């Protein structure tokens, strides 16, 4: 099968398309023919060994000190079950499924093997592109807003980075939960963020959100440019600062009204979000779609830091 392979850390052009052995499913796994996969900021950080401050030594130990241990990146996928392992009962060949690969990665390929229990059935009303584009940003936004901040009707939520993969979902989810949303983005993306449900939009190129007089019940930083001190200053007395992208120092200092860390990859969350998309309650924002031969261009787009929503790959 063909896959996007990296042999060394570096810029987008270190990724090459190569023939690699097709994996075989273990007893509890299914083999999935990938129809769409996301190329995320997380994939780009691993490709370039560009980790948040303080995390580099630990990330290098986990993913490869001098060269990548994970030759094929990609976490969020959507596709069709090709074959099921001997112990699998809930899925069968022909089922449309989606999910995330976790630290194993591997979705930037024509086929992947995944745990049958972690794969979610994709509703027929949801396209493969929408499913693959939904899971990374959607599950992260859901984890912080619903599971950690318990956002509810009548509250106010600030989303820093409202036009990205996490932010576009966060604006919609916070509004779905009944909150009044303020989105921080560029002027070029203000109309989109408003359409997604933000009642107010702040243009970060003209206004420093850290100096606003407004206070919020939840502040979600999806960019990593808001210090804990500045973020806490934006909170109401009972508010919570949610750090989706932060340094090791931010993670260590996250206590009390500050939450940081990595969102859990749970099938329940995937199914909840897929149900919202199928019902027309959540829109998946897609920036660009590339075929496998365009993988370097896909990474180059992510590396600009200005993608809107999600960059997708069709292996």
C-alpha positions in Angstrom: 0.0 0.0 0.0 1.0 3.6 -0.3 1.7 5.9 2.7 3.2 9.3 3.6 6.5 8.4 5.2 9.0 10.5 7.2 12.5 9.3 7.8 13.8 12.4 9.5 12.4 15.5 11.2 12.2 18.7 9.2 10.1 20.9 6.9 7.1 19.6 4.8 9.3 18.2 2.0 10.8 15.5 4.3 7.6 13.6 3.8 7.5 11.2 0.8 5.0 8.8 -0.6 6.3 5.2 -0.5 5.1 1.6 -0.7 4.9 0.0 2.7 3.5 -3.4 3.8 -0.2 -3.4 4.4 -1.0 -4.2 8.1 -2.9 -7.2 9.2 -5.5 -6.9 11.9 -4.9 -8.6 15.2 -7.8 -10.5 16.9 -9.4 -7.4 18.4 -8.7 -5.1 15.4 -10.2 -4.2 12.1 -8.4 -3.3 8.9 -9.8 0.0 7.5 -9.4 1.4 4.0 -8.9 5.1 4.7 -11.1 7.4 2.7 -10.1 10.6 4.5 -7.6 11.6 7.2 -6.8 14.9 8.9 -3.5 16.7 8.7 -3.4 18.5 12.1 -1.1 20.9 13.9 -0.2 17.9 16.1 1.0 16.0 13.0 3.0 19.0 11.9 4.6 19.4 15.3 5.7 15.7 15.2 7.0 16.0 11.7 9.1 19.0 12.5 10.0 18.0 16.1 8.6 21.4 17.0 7.2 20.7 20.4 5.7 23.2 23.0 8.3 24.7 25.3 9.6 22.2 27.8 8.1 19.1 26.1 10.9 18.5 23.6 13.1 16.1 25.7 10.2 14.0 26.7 8.6 14.0 23.2 12.0 13.0 21.6 12.2 10.1 24.0 8.7 9.0 23.1 8.8 9.6 19.3 12.5 9.3 18.5 15.6 11.1 19.7 17.4 11.5 16.3 14.8 10.4 13.8 11.0 9.6 14.0 10.0 6.2 15.3 6.6 6.7 13.8 7.3 6.6 10.1 3.6 7.3 9.1 1.8 10.1 10.9 -1.9 10.9 11.0 -4.4 10.3 13.8 -7.9 11.2 12.8 -9.3 8.9 10.0 -12.6 7.8 8.4 -13.0 4.9 6.1 -14.5 1.4 5.5 -13.8 -1.8 7.3 -12.0 -4.1 4.9 -11.5 -7.1 7.3 -12.1 -7.9 10.9 -9.9 -9.8 13.4 -11.0 -13.1 14.8 -12.3 -11.7 18.1 -14.3 -8.8 16.6 -18.1 -9.0 16.9 -19.4 -5.4 16.8 -17.9 -4.5 13.3 -17.8 -6.3 10.0 -16.5 -5.7 6.5 -18.3 -2.9 4.7 -19.0 -0.9 7.9 -18.1 2.8 7.7 -16.1 3.8 10.7 -14.0 6.7 12.0 -11.8 7.4 15.0 -8.4 8.4 16.2 -5.1 6.5 16.3 -3.6 8.0 19.4 0.2 7.8 19.8 0.3 4.9 17.3 -0.5 7.3 14.4 -0.5 5.8 10.9 -3.6 7.3 9.3 -1.8 9.0 6.4 -1.9 5.7 4.5 -4.3 3.7 2.3 -5.0 1.2 5.2 -4.8 1.2 9.0 -5.5 -1.3 11.6 -7.4 0.0 14.6 -9.0 -1.3 17.8 -12.6 -2.4 17.0 -13.7 -1.1 20.4 -12.3 2.4 19.8 -13.7 2.8 16.3 -17.0 4.7 16.0 -19.6 3.8 13.4 -20.0 6.7 10.9 -23.6 7.7 10.3 -24.6 7.6 6.6 -25.5 11.3 6.8 -21.9 12.2 7.7 -19.3 12.3 4.9 -15.9 10.7 5.3 -14.4 14.2 5.0 -16.6 15.6 7.7 -15.9 12.6 10.0 -12.1 12.9 9.6 -12.2 16.7 10.0 -14.4 16.5 13.0 -12.7 14.3 15.5 -9.4 16.0 16.5 -10.8 19.5 17.0 -14.3 18.4 18.0 -13.2 16.0 20.7 -10.7 18.5 22.1 -13.3 21.3 22.3 -15.9 18.9 23.8 -13.4 17.7 26.4 -12.6 21.1 27.7 -16.0 22.8 27.4 -18.3 20.0 28.5 -16.2 17.7 30.6 -13.9 20.2 32.3 -15.7 23.6 32.3 -19.2 22.2 32.3 -20.4 25.1 30.1 -24.1 25.7 30.4 -26.9 28.2 29.4 -26.4 31.8 30.5 -22.6 31.6 30.7 -20.0 33.5 28.7 -17.2 31.8 26.8 -14.1 33.2 25.1 -12.5 31.1 22.3 -8.9 32.2 21.5 -8.2 30.9 18.0 -11.8 30.6 16.9 -11.2 29.8 13.3 -8.9 26.8 13.8 -9.7 23.1 14.0 -10.5 23.3 17.7 -11.9 26.8 17.7 -14.5 26.3 15.0 -15.9 23.4 17.0 -15.6 25.2 20.3 -17.6 28.2 19.1 -20.4 25.9 18.0 -20.4 23.6 21.0 -20.4 26.5 23.5 -23.3 28.1 21.7 -25.1 24.7 21.6 -24.7 24.5 25.4 -26.4 27.9 25.7 -23.4 30.2 26.3 -22.7 33.6 24.7 -19.5 33.2 22.7 -16.8 35.7 21.9 -14.3 34.5 19.3 -10.8 35.8 18.8 -9.7 35.5 15.2 -8.5 37.7 12.3 -10.7 40.1 10.5 -10.7 37.9 7.5 -12.4 35.1 9.4 -14.8 37.2 11.5 -17.8 36.5 9.3 -17.2 32.7 9.5 -16.9 32.8 13.3 -20.1 34.8 13.6 -21.9 32.4 11.3 -20.8 29.5 13.5 -22.4 31.2 16.5 -20.2 33.8 18.1 -22.1 36.8 19.4 -18.9 38.9 19.5 -15.7 38.7 17.5 -12.3 40.3 18.5 -9.8 40.9 15.7 -6.5 39.9 17.3 -4.5 42.0 14.8 -6.1 45.2 16.2 -7.0 44.4 19.8 -5.0 42.6 22.5 -7.6 40.3 24.2 -5.5 40.3 27.4 -6.4 44.0 27.9 -10.1 43.7 27.5 -12.4 44.7 30.4 -14.8 41.8 29.8 -14.8 38.7 32.0 -15.8 35.2 31.0 -17.0 32.0 32.7 -14.7 30.0 30.5 -11.6 31.0 28.4 -10.4 28.4 25.9 -6.9 29.0 24.5 -6.4 26.9 21.4 -3.3 28.9 20.2 -0.9 28.9 23.1 -0.2 32.7 23.2 -2.2 33.5 26.3 -0.2 33.2 29.6 -1.9 31.7 32.6 -1.6 35.1 34.3 -3.3 36.9 31.5 -5.9 34.2 31.1 -6.9 34.2 34.7 -7.3 37.9 34.6 -10.1 37.4 32.0 -12.1 35.1 34.3 -15.2 35.7 36.4 -14.8 34.7 40.1 -16.0 31.2 39.2 -14.5 31.0 35.7 -12.1 28.5 34.3 -9.1 28.9 32.0 -8.8 26.0 29.6 -5.4 25.6 28.0 -5.6 23.3 24.9 -2.1 24.3 23.7 0.5 25.2 26.4 4.1 24.7 27.5 5.3 22.2 30.1 5.3 25.0 32.6 1.6 25.8 31.9 0.8 22.2 32.4 2.6 21.9 35.7 1.0 25.2 36.9 -2.5 24.1 35.9 -4.5 23.8 39.1 -7.5 25.5 40.7 -9.3 27.4 38.0 -6.8 26.4 35.2 -7.2 23.1 33.2 -4.5 21.9 30.8 -3.5 18.6 29.2 -4.5 16.4 26.3 -8.1 15.5 25.5 -9.1 11.9 25.9 -9.8 10.0 22.7 -13.1 8.3 23.5 -15.6 6.6 21.3 -18.5 8.1 23.3 -17.3 11.6 22.4 -16.9 10.7 18.7 -20.4 9.3 18.6 -21.8 12.4 20.4 -20.2 14.7 17.8 -21.1 12.6 14.8 -24.7 12.7 16.0 -24.6 16.4 16.1 -23.2 16.6 12.5 -25.8 14.2 11.3 -28.6 16.2 12.9 -27.3 19.5 11.3 -26.3 20.9 14.7 -22.5 21.1 14.0 -20.7 22.2 10.9 -17.3 20.8 10.0 -15.1 23.5 8.5 -12.7 22.3 5.9 -9.9 24.4 4.6 -8.3 22.3 1.9 -8.3 18.7 0.7 -5.2 17.1 -0.8 -4.5 13.7 -2.3 -1.6 11.6 -1.0 0.8 13.1 -3.6 0.1 16.5 -2.1 1.1 15.6 1.4 4.0 18.1 1.5 1.6 20.9 0.3 -0.9 19.9 3.0 1.8 20.2 5.7 2.9 23.5 4.2 -0.6 24.8 4.6 -0.8 23.7 8.2 2.6 25.3 8.9 1.3 28.7 7.9 -0.7 28.8 11.1 -3.6 30.3 9.1 -5.6 27.3 8.0 -9.3 27.7 8.6 -10.8 24.6 10.2 -9.3 21.4 8.9 -6.8 20.3 6.3 -7.7 16.8 4.9 -5.9 14.1 3.0 -7.3 11.5 0.6 -4.9 8.6 0.7 
